[in-house]
């Protein structure tokens, strides 16, 4: 695991909002190819899929959203298959 410096926690779980609205901003970041809800250490979390775990991108992704931990996963490019 890299020693990653993450963006500070900027979301408040007490606001009782759905975190999906906050992932839209993540999708606007160059290098982010997707977001998903999942589990991290048996707890609900948000997964952010990135082409490459570049330090400058990691710094822009918060460590938590709405109180949910954020896990960054390097996936490479994601392409759709044609039918």
N, C-alpha and C positions, 0 to 999 in steps of 0.2 A: 504494500500500500504506500502511496506517495504521502509525503508531508504536504498537505494541501492547505493553503490559507483560503478560507471560505468567506463569503460575504457575511456580515453580521446578521443575526436574527432580526428581521424587520417586520415580522408578522406576529399578530397577537391572537393566540388561540381563544382568548376570552371573547373575541368578537363574534364567535359562533357562526362563521361564514363557511360556505363550501369552498375548499381550496382550488377547485377547478378554474375559477375566474383568475386566480393568481398565476396559474401555469401558462396562460396566454402570453404574459410578458416574457416568460422563459422561452417560449417558442420563437419570439422575435429576436433572440440572441443568435448571431451567426455561429454556426457549429452545433446548435441544438437541433436534433432531428425528431424528437418526440418526448412525450411525458406519459407516465402511467401511474396508476395506484397499485400498490403492492404491499408486501410485508418486508420489514427489516428487523431482524432479531425478534421475530414473532409479534411485532407491533405494526399497525398500519403506517405506511410511509408513502412518499411520492418519489418516483424514480424519474430521473432526467436522463434521456438518452442523447449522447453526444458523439460526433464523428471522431473526435480525439480529445483526450483529457489534457488540453493545453492549460498551463497555469493561468494565463490571462482570462480564459473562459471560466475556469473553476472559481476564480476570485469574484466573478459576477453572479454566481449562483448562490442563493442563500442556503444556509445549513438547515433551515427549517421553514416551513410555510404553514401558517395557521396551527402551529404546534406540532405538525407532523414532520418527522425527520425527512431530509432529502438525501437520496443516494444518487450519485452520478455514475452512469454506466457508459463505458466506451463501446460503441457498436460499429463504428465505421459508417459509411454511407448506407442509407436505407432506400431501396428502390422498389417500385411496384412491378409485379410480373404482369405481362400482357396475356390476355386470354385468347 
